[in-house]
Amino acid sequence: MIHRILIADQLDEEGLAPLRPHAEVVERPAISQGELVAAIPDFDALIVRSRAKVTAEVLAAGSQGRLKVVGRAGVGVDNIDVDAATEAGVTVVNAPTGNVVAAAEHSVAMLLALARHIPEADQSMRAGEWKRSKFMGTEVRGKRLGLIGLGRIASLVAARCQGLSMEVVAYDPYVGKDYAANLNVQLVDLDELLRSADFISIHVPATEQTRGMLDAAALARCKPGVFILNCARGGVVNEAALAAALESGHVGGAALDVFEHEPPTDSPLLHSRNVVLTPHIAGSTHEAQLQVALDVAEQVIDVLEGRLAHYAINTPIIAPKDLEALTPYIDLAERLGRFLTQLEPGMLDHMELTAHGPIAELDLTYLEAAVLKGLLDGAVAERVNLVNARLIARQRGLALSQRRLRHHSERYENLLTVTVGNGDRQRMVRGSIVQDEPHIVCIDDLWVDFVAKGHLLLTWHHDRPGIVGRIGTLLGQNDVNIAFMHLGRRSARGEAIMVLGLDEAIPERLYPEILGMPHNYWVKAIKL
């Protein structure tokens, strides 16, 4: 039976050309949501851009028919219900690299427009003015550009700005030193970047960790007269704080293509001086739109013909014979990665996965990918899944290794050990499946045993009488319920780690009080 592909948005004809030798292509760029639900059971694939919404209703209808894959001709998949697609057994693919050059070029264009007051000068000329002295600019030659994030787009920005004789530094705890060195970019911590950069360009995803990252306190630490650019994701820069810093003159200028709310009808930046604003067009070039169409067309054909798609959002490929044995360990591996990235954020130059016991006889590819997903998802701009995790890690210069110890460990029949490090520093966590649930059983060299789920509070302390009781009393006084407690220690009254399972997140205001208790070294809250 010939494949049928529905195009539910306007796409470049040249981008559709690769589909036609393999399938019947039906173009309905103005199809309504109701018509889409009615039509989709008769198609094997659906390709959209931004207009059409691939809802749970659409996917449910498609799963009752022939639908196997949904392609998004672009980076984000906000208009696709990925969870519903997964439940329906429909693969979702996107095109995350097609517009990277366009986005990088727009960032550089915004930087130069800001430095030379080009939009204001243009408006002045159109008003019949000739005020040359009003638009005294700033040369970028010899200036320091600080990149917050060093992914694909940022690396292209770095190369272009180095061609303008700028010095480029970056803050990104999720890339290796060799990767940065190959780009001729110096890795620095965030404080140094804020303190020393003449231009700061944002290149991180919008996550709980990065939302409001450049707030009033961060902007106050910046070099006076700094220029701020954001062509990545809205919400990373606190727009009210930026407007205030522009008004005071501490920030010399800003250029934004993305906003916390789009369109930004209420943004204070609309009324700020020395600001260049564009309507989320960084990826909007003819070349980029063609490339994303080509990329998604190729992947749709791959999925329909039984091959692996390069940028599948939701579909791991596991040999049927290994599926039953690996499935619980894939979940465990991801939890180990998520635990480590919260235990020691950014400590990621290399990662080693060791499998002990019968599990070591199986293909560890997906266990490694699951660890990387836990480590990287939400910390890098790309959406990380079991299919692309290894590719993203290698693109960021992370050294990966695997070890197989086919004999049982002393304590568990099957055991996974994940070690991450940066230079000479490293952290390690071990996990196993105990009574059909994922357990963390060792942190560094301290053996513990707790279910790797929910809200966790960890303290590293010198074991002394009363420490556990004082922390428990404090939590009880603040209506935080303890579900379980486990203590691992090196020796009697020696170094110890306590793990508390909590029914709810601990209020941040309690951290200093816990840390201030006698004999506590650090306190860490982790959510799995």
N, C-alpha and C positions, 0 to 999 in steps of 0.2 A: 504494500500500500504506500503510495507516495505521501511524503510529509506535507502538511499544510501549516503555513506560518501567517499569523495575523499581525499586521503592523498597525498599532493603535495611536500613533503620533506621526507628525511630519518628520521624515528622515531623509537624509541626503540620498538621492537616487544612486549615486556611485557607491555609497556605502551598502546599499541593498543588493548590488550586483552579485556579490559572492553567494547569496542565498539562492538565486534563481536556478542554477544548474542542479540544485539538490532538492528543491521543494517548490510547491505551488505557493506563491506569495500573494496575499490579499491585503491591499492597502485601504484602510479606513481611518484616516487621520482625524476625523471629526466624530468618531463613534461615541455615543453617549454611554453612561454607566449601565443603564438598563439594557441597551443593545449589546454591550460587551458581555454581560452575564448570559444573555440568550445565545450569543454566537460562539462563546469560547469552547463549549464541549466538542465542536467540530474541528478544533485546531490542535496540532501537536506542540506549537510554540507560540508565544506572544512576545512582541517586542514593543517597548514603550520608551518615552523620554520622561517628561515631567507632567504633561497634561492628564493622561489617563491614570486612574487609580486602580491598582491591582489589590483589591480588598479581599477579605476572607470570603465574601460572597462569590466574587469572581473565581477565586481559587477552588472553592467547594464545587462550583459548577464545572470548572475545568477538570477536576479530579474525577468527576462522574463520567467524563468523556475521554479525550485523548491527550490532554495537556501534560507535557513532560518538563517543559522549561520555560521560564520567563526571563527575558533579557532586558536590562536597563541600559540604554545608550547614554551612559554618563557614569559619574562616580557614586553619588549617594543613592540609596534605595529607600528613601523615606516614603515614597508613594507605593511601595510594595509591602504587604504584610508578610514578612519573611517567616515568622513563626507559623502562620497559617499555611504558607507554602511548604514548609518542612513537614507539618502534620499531614498535608495532602500528598506528600511525596513528589513535590514539584521542585526541580532545581532552579535556583536563582543565580544569574550571572550578571556582572556589571563590567564596566570598562574603566578601571581606576587610573590607567596610565595615559589614556588618549589625549587628555588636555593638560598634561603637566608642563609642557613647553609654553603653552598659552598662558597658564597661570604664573609661571616664572617670569615671562616677559612682561606681564601686567604689573607684577610686583616691582620690577625695575623701572617701568614707565611711571608708576606712582611715586617712586623714590625721587626720580629726576624732576617730575612735575612739581613735587613738594619743595625740593631744594631750590628750584628756579622760579617759583611762583607763577608757573605757566597758566593755570586756569584764571587767576586773578588778573594777570596781565592781558589775557585775551578778552576778558569782560571789560576791562578798562579801555582797551582799543575800540571795542564795539560801541562803547558809550561816547566815542569821539575824543577820548583823552590821549595825552602823550606825556605820561609821568614816569620817565625812565628811572628816576632816583627812588621812586616808591617801591620798586621791585628788585632791590639789591639781593642777589642770590647767594647761595653757598656752594662752593665746589665740593664734589664728593671725593676727589683725588686725595689720598692720604688719610681719609676719615675711616673710623672703625665702624663696621657693620656688625651688629650682634643678631644672630639668628636664634630664635627660641624654637627649637626643633630643627632636625637635620635630616629630614626624609628626602624623597625624590625631588619635590619642587624646590625645597630649600637648597639642595645641592646644586641645582641649575641656577638658582639665584646667586649662590656663592661664586660660581664660575663666571657669570656675567659681570658681577660687581668687581671681581678680581681683575677683569679686563678693563675696568674703569679705574684701576689702581687703588682700590679700597682694600683695607685690611679686614679680614673676615674671621670672627670668632663665633662660637656656637655653644649653646647649652642644650644638651640632649643626653640624659642619663641612659638612654636605650640604644646607643650606638657605640661601637668599639673605637679604640684609639687609632687603630690602623685604618679603619674606614675614613675617619676624619682627616688623618694625615695624608691619605691619598687624594683628598680634595683640597689639600693645603689649607685646611681650616683648623684653628686651635680650639680645643674643647676647654671651656671654663665653667665655673659654677655660676649659678644664676645671679648671685650678688655681684660678682666681678663684672658680668655682662651688663647688668643694669648700671653699675657705677661708671663704667668706662666707655660704653658704646655711644657714638654720635648719632647713629641710626639704629633702631631696633625693629626687626621684622618678625612677625608671628607666623609660625608654621607648625602648629600643633592642633590636634582634634579638640572638639568641644566635649569634655567629659566632666565628671564631678571634680576631678583633680585640677583641671585647667580652667574651669569656669570662674571668671573674675580674677584670673591669675595676675593681670596687670590692674590692680586696684589702687586706691589712693596711697597706701603704704609702699607698694612696689614703685609707683611713679615717683614718690618722694625720694626714693633711693637712686633714681636715675640722674645722670649728668645734666646739669642745667642747660636748657636749650636743645635737649634731645628731640629727635624726630621719631615718631611712632608710626609703624605701618602694619596693617592687618588685612591681608587678602586670603586668609585661611578659613576661619570659622567665627561667626558672631558669638558674643558672650564671653570670649576669652579676655577682652578688654572691658573694664567697667566704664561705660560711656559717660556717666555722670562725673566720675573721678577724672576722666580724661578731659572733659569739657572744663572742669575747674582748674586743672593743671595748665590748660591752654590759656585760660583767662588770666591766671597769675603770671604767665610767662615762663614758668618752670619747664614746660614742654614747648618747644619752639614751633612745632607743627605736627600734623597728623594726616595720614592718608588711609582711608578705609574703603574696602569693597564689600565687606560683610558686616552684619549688624545683629544685635541680640534679637530684635524683632524686625521682620522684613515684610513690607516696606517700613522704614524707620520713621514713621510719621511723627512720633513723639520724642525722638532722640534729641538731647540737648546739643549734639554736634551739628545739627542743621543750622544752628545760630552761632556757631563758634567761628572765630577768625583762624586763618592759617590752616585750613582744613581742606583736603581734596576728597571728595566723596564720589563713588561710582556705584551703580545698582547691581552688584553681584554679577559682574561680567568678566571676571578674570579668565574663565575658561571658554569664553564665547568668541571663538574665531572660526572662520570657514574650515581651516585645516583641522582644528580640534574636533569640530562636529563631524567631519568626515571620518576622522580616525576612530572616534568612539563608536560610530556606526559600523565600521569595518571590524573593530575588535569584538563587539557583541555579536555580530553576524557569524564570525568564525567560531565563537564559543557555542552559539546555539546549534550550529551544524555538528560540532563535536559531540554535544550531549545527545542529539537526535541519532547520531551514528554510533553511540556507545563508547565514545572516547572521553577522556578526562578534560574538563574545562580549566583554563588557566586561572580564572578568577571566580570560581564557584563560591557563593556566599554560604551555602548551607549543606553541602553534600560531601561527607567523607566517603571514600571508597575503601571497603574492607573485604578481604577475601571471605566468602561465606563460611569456610571451615574454621576461620579464626574469630568470627564475629562474636559467638557466644562467650568465648573465653576473654576476649579483649575488651568488650563493651564496658564492664565495670571499672577496668583499669584505665580506660581512656578518660572516664569521668574523674577518677582519682588523680591521674596525671595532671589534668587541667587544674584541679583544686590545689595540688602541690605548687604549680606555677603561680597561681593567684596568691597563695599564702606567702611565697617567697618575695614576690614583687611588692607586697604590702609590708612584710617584715623588714626588708632592706631595699627601699625604692631606688631604682637606677643602678643597682649593683650588677651590671650585666655586660661583661666583656666576653665571657665564655659560659657555656652551659654543658654539663655532662649528665647524661641519664644512664643509670646502672640498673639492670633488671636481675634479680636474684630468684632462683628457683625455676619451676617449669615454665613460667611466663617468658623467661629468657629464650625459650625455643621458638617463640613466635616472632613475626615481623614487628619490630619496634618503631617503624616509621610513624604510625599514628599516635603512639604513646609520646614520642618526641614532639610531634606536632601539637598534641594536646598540652604538653608542658609549655611550649612556646606560646600557644594561644593564651594560656593563663598568665604568662609573664608579660605579653605585649599588648593584648587586646585592651583598648582604651588608653594605652600609653603612647601609641603611635597613631599617625593620621589614618593609616589604612585600616579597614575592617579585617580583623584577623580571624581565620577559621582553620579547620584541620587541613584544608587543601593548600592554602597559601602561606601557612605559618613559617615553614622552613625557608621558602623563597624570600619572605620579608626579612627573616632573621639574617640570612646570608647577604642580602642587599645592604643590611646595616652593619655588616662586618663582624657579626657574632660568630665566634668559634664554637662549633658543635661537635660533640663526641658521644659515643655510646659504648657501654661495656655490658657484657653478658657473663653472669656468674651462675652457671647452671645448677650448682649445688644449693641446697636450702640455706637460708640464714639460720642463725641459732634460735631465733624467736618466731619466725614466720615462714610459712611454706613459700609464699610469693611476696616479694618486697621490691618496691621501687625507691631508688635514691636519686634525688636531684641536687646537683651542686652548681651554684652560680658564683661568679667571681668577677672582680675587676682588679687587674694587677695582682698583688699579693694577698688581697683581701678576698675572702670567700665565705659563703653561707651554705648550709646543707640541710635538707629535710628528707625524711623517709616516710613512706606510707604503705599501707596494705589494705586489703579488703578483709574486714572482720565482721562475721555474722551478716554478710551481704551489705555492709555499709563501708564507705571510705573512711579510713582512720589515718591520722598523722601519728606516727609512733616514735619519732626521734627528731629533735631539733639540734643541729650541730652534733655534739657528742652526748647530749642528754636524752635518755630514753623517756618517752612519755606515751600516752595512749588515749586519744580522744577522737570523737567523731568530727570529721572535717566539714562541718556545716554550721551556718548561722553566725551569730555575733560572738566573737572571742575576745577576751582580754588577757594579755600576756604580761607578766612582770618577771624581770630578771633581778634576782636579789641574793643577798647573803642570808642563808637560812638561819633564822633565829626565832625563838618562841614568840608567838603573838602576831607575826606579820600577816598570816592568812586571816586571822580573826579581825584585825584592824581594817583590812581591805573589805572583808565581808560586811562588817558593821557599816562602813562608809557607804557601800552600795545599797544596803538595806535602808539606810536613812534617806537615800535619794530614790527610793522606789524602783531600784534595778534588781530584778530577780535573777538569782544564780541557778542555772539548770544543772551544771556539774562543775567539779573542780578536780584538777589533776596536778600533781607536783612531781617533777623530776629533778633529782639533785645529784651532784657529783660525789658528795660524801656527807656524812652527818655534820650539820651546821656549816656546810660548805656552800659553794655556788649552787643556785637552784633556779629553775624556771617553773612558774605557776601558770596554768592555763585555766581560765574560768569560761565556761559556756554561759552566755547570758540570753535572756528572753528578749531583750531589746538593746539598742545601742546605748553605750554609756555617754552621758553628757560630757562634752569636751572640757567643761570647767572643772571636772574632777581629776583630769590628768595631772595637773601640777600638784594637787594635794596628795595623790597616790605616789607620785615621784618623790615628793618631799618627805615621805615616811622613812624612818631610819632603815638603812641597809638596802634600799632599792637602787638599782643601777639604771634601769629604764622601764618604761611602760609602753605598751603598744596595743592598739585596738585593730582587729582584723575582721573583715566580713567575708564569709564564704557562702 
